[in-house]
Amino acid sequence: MARVTVVNDNSEFLQLMDEVLESEHYDTTPIDGDRPDALDLVRASEPELLILDLRMGREGLHGWDLATEIRRDRRFQNLPVLLCSADLQALRELESQLEGQRAVEVLPKPFGIDELTQVVDRLLSTAPDG
């Protein structure tokens, strides 16, 4: 069972993603992205896929910053990342930074369960062990 870590600042979204992904047979770890120890919690969860909200309670592109920091760790340098956001303008602005990034996809909110699981499956298939 693949380990998927979901980082978001909305507890309802985290609960929903946990329920959906667990029902699809993923081992899911939800993490509040506004916690000061979120980065440590992500590392400790040893994800095979990281799902992040682009914006979490703070100014800027916090989700992408967190993904970039996680990927600096040799263990996670090829970690697949799925960025989710309802802020379509911010997603468009980030596109140039994402060009050439391996195993990074964007999923605009709102999205359906089938759409989510297709992207998750595709990203997991790009993982070094996948």
N, C-alpha and C positions, 0 to 999 in steps of 0.2 A: 504494500500500500504506500503510495507516494506521500511524502510529507509536504504539505502546503502551509505556508505561513501567510496570514492576512493581516496587514497593518492599516488601521484606519482610526480616525478620531471620533467616529460615530458608533456608539455601542449597539444601536439597533442594526446598523449595517453589518457589524462584526458578527452579531448573533445570527442574522440571516445567512451570511456567507458560510458560517460554521455549519449551520443546519444543511444548507444546500450541498456543500462540498462533502460533508460526512455522509450524506445520503447517496452521493456518487462514489463512495468508497475511497475518499482521500482522508489521510490522517491530518486534521486541520488544527492549527494553532492560531487563535485570534489574539492580536496584540493592539492595545491602545497606543496609537502613534504619538500621542501627546505626553506619554510617560517619559520622564527624564532618562530612564534606563531602557527605552525601546530598542535601541541598537544592540545592547547586551542581550535582551530577550530574544531578538531575532537570531543572533548568533547561536544562542543556547538551544533554540528550536531546531537547528540544523536542517533548514528547509531544502527541499529539492526544487521548489518553486516559491517565489515571493510575489504576493499580490499586494500592491500599494495604492493608496489614495494619493493623487498628485498633490493635493493641498490638505494639510491637516492643522487646523487651528492656528497656525502661525503664518506669518507673511512668507511669500516666496514659494518655490516649488519644493516643499519639504520632502515629499515622497521620493522624487528623483534624487535629491541630495542623500537620502537614507540609502537608496539602492546603490548609488555610486560609492558610498562609504563601505557598505557591506562587500561590494565586489573588490575592494582593495585588499581584503583578506584573501590570501592564497586559496583557502578552502572553498571560497565562494566566487572566485573570479569569473567562472562561467555559469553562475547561477541564473536560470531563466527568471525574467521579471515581467510582470503584467501590471501596467499602470492604468488605473481606473479614475475617471473624473467626469463630473458634469460640466466642468469648466472647459468648454470646447475651444475657446480662444487660447487658453493656457496650453492645451494639448497641441494646438497648431504651432504655437510659439516654440514648443519643445522639440518639434519634429527635426529641426536641423541638428540638435544635439544627439538625437537618437539614431541618425543616419550612421550606418556602419557599426552600430552596436549589435553584438550577437545576442540572440535569444531575448529580445525585448519587444513586447507588443503593447498596444494601447487599446483599451476598451472603453468607449464613451458610455457614461451613465445616462439614462437607464439602459440596462441590458437584460436579456432573457436568460433563463437557466441554460437552454441549449447553446446559446451563443457563448456563454461563459465556459461551459464544459468543453466545447470545441476548441476554444483558445487554450484552455488549461491543458488539454490532451496534446495539442500541437506543441506547446512550449515544453512540456515534459518529454516529448519525443526528441527534443533538441538537446536535452541534458546529456552530459558525457556518458552517463550510465544508462541513458534512455534509449 
